[in-house]
Amino acid sequence: MTPVVGRAGLGRIGTFAAAFGAARLAYGQLRRRPPGNPRSWERTNHAGRPVTLLAGPAVAFGAAVAVLPVAPAAALPVAAAAVCGRHDDLRGDHRRGFRAHLGALREGEVTSGAVKLFGIGAASLVAGALLKEKPVDKVLAGVVIAGTAHLVNLVDVRPGRAGLLVLGLGAPGLLRGPLAAAPMGAAAALLGDDLGEETMLGDTGAHALGAAVGSAVAVSSGRLGLAAHAAGLVAATVWGERAASA
């Protein structure tokens, strides 16, 4: 099932611009009036500098707004990733790696990591089922979407890394359609603020951007491409698990 898009050139430029503009607009509004407790958006980065997490919901909003008219089903994992990521940002669970979260779940504790694992995973599988026609492709697409969301969050440990990864992952997809322009535009909108250590994406933004670029990869790939991406993402997850437990 191929999403309905406009003319290729205009679609790419318009989608990028919509995501960029929506993310910048949302960030400005959020800075003026943070939702909830303003202190819940404050963090200290790796260098000990105070930053805000408000880039996260801003890029999530920008990506979702631009994704929706291109491939409506792709907006589902973006929204789910943002919600689950915000839950993790608030909880701040110290456990690292899926095994730790699954171990806690076996003992009856539902960690924020488990919420992300099942929440983003379920939304990604639903989106994969809507974006693809054949059963195998549906499952592979879901794995790619969820895996990319996890990968982008995995590298979000220093300023700008997640945004730059999204731009790098999305660029090849521009050759095959406008959907990749949505996460790229949203990431570009806040990249300067992220690199300047004024804000950070947090789990909210990193997971949402990852889900959006994963959706673009899923839409533009055939079965072989989906399988290759899925295998690479599984390998990256295994590596991340080993690094987290080291």
C-alpha positions as CSV (number, residue, x, y, z in Angstrom):
1,M,0.0,0.0,0.0
2,T,1.7,3.2,-1.2
3,P,0.8,6.4,0.6
4,V,-0.8,9.1,-1.6
5,V,1.6,12.0,-2.3
6,G,1.8,15.0,-4.4
7,R,4.3,15.8,-7.1
8,A,7.7,14.6,-6.0
9,G,9.7,17.8,-5.9
10,L,7.0,19.9,-4.4
11,G,6.1,17.1,-2.0
12,R,9.7,16.9,-0.6
13,I,10.2,20.7,-0.2
14,G,6.7,21.3,1.2
15,T,7.0,18.4,3.7
16,F,10.4,19.5,4.9
17,A,9.2,23.1,5.2
18,A,6.0,22.1,7.0
19,A,7.9,20.0,9.5
20,F,10.6,22.7,10.0
21,G,8.0,25.5,10.5
22,A,5.8,23.4,12.8
23,A,8.7,22.4,15.0
24,R,10.0,25.9,15.3
25,L,6.5,27.3,16.0
26,A,5.9,24.7,18.7
27,Y,9.2,25.2,20.3
28,G,8.6,29.0,20.6
29,Q,5.2,28.4,22.1
30,L,6.5,25.8,24.5
31,R,9.3,28.1,25.7
32,R,6.8,30.8,26.5
33,R,4.4,28.5,28.3
34,P,5.8,25.0,29.2
35,P,2.9,22.5,29.8
36,G,2.6,21.1,33.3
37,N,5.3,21.7,35.9
38,P,8.0,23.8,34.2
39,R,10.7,22.1,36.3
40,S,9.8,18.8,34.7
41,W,11.3,20.1,31.5
42,E,14.7,21.1,33.1
43,R,17.7,18.8,32.8
44,T,21.5,18.9,33.2
45,N,23.4,17.7,30.1
46,H,26.5,15.6,29.9
47,A,28.7,18.7,30.5
48,G,26.7,19.8,33.5
49,R,25.0,22.7,31.7
50,P,21.2,23.4,32.3
51,V,19.1,22.6,29.3
52,T,15.4,22.2,28.5
53,L,13.7,19.1,27.1
54,L,11.2,21.2,25.2
55,A,12.8,20.4,21.8
56,G,11.4,16.9,22.3
57,P,7.7,17.6,21.9
58,A,8.5,20.4,19.4
59,V,10.2,18.0,16.9
60,A,7.6,15.3,17.6
61,F,4.8,17.8,16.7
62,G,6.7,19.0,13.6
63,A,7.3,15.4,12.4
64,A,3.7,14.3,13.0
65,V,2.1,17.4,11.3
66,A,4.2,16.8,8.2
67,V,3.8,13.0,8.1
68,L,0.0,13.1,8.5
69,P,-0.9,14.3,4.9
70,V,1.7,12.1,3.3
71,A,1.2,8.8,5.1
72,P,-1.4,9.0,7.9
73,A,-0.6,5.6,9.3
74,A,3.0,6.8,10.0
75,A,1.7,9.4,12.4
76,L,0.6,6.7,14.8
77,P,4.1,5.4,15.8
78,V,5.4,9.0,15.9
79,A,2.7,10.0,18.4
80,A,3.1,6.8,20.5
81,A,6.8,7.2,20.6
82,A,6.5,10.8,21.8
83,V,4.0,9.8,24.5
84,C,6.0,6.8,25.7
85,G,9.2,8.8,25.5
86,R,7.8,11.6,27.6
87,H,6.7,9.0,30.2
88,D,10.4,7.8,30.3
89,D,11.7,11.4,30.5
90,L,9.4,12.0,33.6
91,R,10.2,8.7,35.3
92,G,13.9,8.8,34.6
93,D,14.4,5.1,35.2
94,H,18.0,4.2,35.9
95,R,17.9,0.8,34.3
96,R,19.6,0.4,30.9
97,G,18.9,-2.2,28.3
98,F,15.8,-4.3,27.4
99,R,16.9,-7.2,29.5
100,A,16.9,-5.1,32.7
101,H,13.4,-3.8,32.0
102,L,12.0,-7.2,31.1
103,G,13.6,-8.6,34.2
104,A,11.8,-6.0,36.3
105,L,8.6,-6.8,34.5
106,R,8.9,-10.5,35.4
107,E,9.1,-9.4,39.0
108,G,5.9,-7.4,38.7
109,E,7.4,-3.9,38.1
110,V,6.3,-2.0,35.0
111,T,9.3,0.3,34.2
112,S,9.3,3.2,31.8
113,G,11.5,1.2,29.5
114,A,8.9,-1.6,29.4
115,V,6.2,1.0,28.5
116,K,8.4,2.2,25.6
117,L,9.2,-1.3,24.4
118,F,5.6,-2.5,24.2
119,G,3.9,0.9,23.5
120,I,6.2,1.8,20.6
121,G,6.4,-1.8,19.4
122,A,2.7,-2.2,19.2
123,A,2.1,1.1,17.4
124,S,4.9,0.3,15.0
125,L,3.4,-3.1,14.1
126,V,0.0,-1.5,13.5
127,A,1.6,1.1,11.3
128,G,3.5,-1.5,9.4
129,A,0.3,-3.4,8.9
130,L,-1.3,-0.3,7.4
131,L,1.7,0.7,5.3
132,K,2.4,-2.6,3.6
133,E,0.2,-5.2,1.9
134,K,1.8,-8.6,2.5
135,P,2.0,-10.2,5.9
136,V,5.8,-10.6,6.0
137,D,6.3,-7.1,4.8
138,K,3.9,-5.8,7.5
139,V,5.9,-7.4,10.3
140,L,9.3,-6.3,8.8
141,A,8.0,-2.8,8.5
142,G,6.9,-2.8,12.1
143,V,10.4,-4.0,13.2
144,V,12.1,-1.3,11.1
145,I,9.9,1.5,12.6
146,A,10.4,0.4,16.2
147,G,14.0,-0.5,15.7
148,T,14.8,2.9,14.2
149,A,13.0,4.7,17.0
150,H,15.3,2.8,19.5
151,L,18.4,3.4,17.4
152,V,17.9,7.2,17.3
153,N,17.3,7.3,21.0
154,L,20.4,5.1,21.6
155,V,22.7,7.6,20.0
156,D,21.1,10.6,21.8
157,V,23.9,10.9,24.4
158,R,25.7,14.1,23.1
159,P,24.4,17.3,21.5
160,G,23.2,17.0,17.9
161,R,23.9,13.3,17.5
162,A,20.3,12.1,17.2
163,G,19.4,15.0,14.8
164,L,22.4,14.4,12.6
165,L,21.6,10.6,12.5
166,V,18.0,11.4,11.4
167,L,19.3,13.6,8.6
168,G,21.7,10.9,7.5
169,L,19.2,8.1,7.6
170,G,16.5,10.2,5.9
171,A,18.5,11.6,3.0
172,P,18.5,8.4,0.9
173,G,14.8,8.2,1.3
174,L,14.3,11.6,-0.4
175,L,15.1,9.9,-3.7
176,R,12.0,7.8,-3.4
177,G,9.4,10.1,-1.9
178,P,8.6,13.0,0.4
179,L,8.0,11.1,3.7
180,A,11.6,11.2,4.8
181,A,11.5,15.0,4.6
182,A,9.2,15.1,7.6
183,P,11.7,13.9,10.3
184,M,14.5,15.7,8.5
185,G,12.7,19.0,8.6
186,A,11.8,18.6,12.3
187,A,15.3,17.6,13.2
188,A,16.9,20.4,11.3
189,A,14.6,22.9,13.0
190,L,16.1,22.3,16.4
191,L,19.5,21.1,15.5
192,G,21.2,24.4,16.1
193,D,19.6,24.7,19.5
194,D,20.7,21.2,20.3
195,L,24.2,21.7,19.2
196,G,24.4,24.9,21.1
197,E,23.4,23.0,24.3
198,E,20.3,25.1,24.9
199,T,18.0,22.2,24.6
200,M,17.9,18.4,24.1
201,L,15.5,16.0,22.4
202,G,15.2,13.6,25.3
203,D,13.4,10.3,24.8
204,T,10.3,12.2,23.7
205,G,12.0,13.7,20.6
206,A,14.5,11.0,19.8
207,H,12.0,8.2,19.7
208,A,9.5,10.3,17.7
209,L,12.0,11.3,15.1
210,G,13.3,7.7,14.9
211,A,9.8,6.4,14.4
212,A,9.2,9.0,11.7
213,V,12.4,8.2,9.8
214,G,11.8,4.4,10.3
215,S,8.3,4.8,8.7
216,A,9.9,6.6,5.7
217,V,12.4,3.7,5.4
218,A,9.6,1.2,5.6
219,V,7.4,2.9,3.0
220,S,10.2,3.2,0.5
221,S,11.7,-0.3,0.9
222,G,10.8,-3.6,-0.7
223,R,11.1,-6.9,1.1
224,L,14.8,-7.2,0.7
225,G,15.4,-3.7,1.9
226,L,13.1,-4.2,4.8
227,A,14.9,-7.4,5.8
228,A,18.3,-5.8,5.5
229,H,17.3,-2.8,7.6
230,A,15.6,-5.1,10.2
231,A,18.7,-7.2,10.5
232,G,20.9,-4.2,10.9
233,L,18.7,-2.7,13.6
234,V,18.6,-6.0,15.5
235,A,22.4,-6.1,15.4
236,A,22.5,-2.5,16.7
237,T,20.1,-3.4,19.5
238,V,22.2,-6.4,20.5
239,W,25.3,-4.2,20.5
240,G,23.5,-1.6,22.6
241,E,22.4,-4.3,25.1
242,R,26.0,-5.4,25.5
243,A,27.2,-1.8,25.9
244,A,24.5,-1.1,28.5
245,S,25.4,-4.1,30.6
246,A,29.2,-3.6,30.4
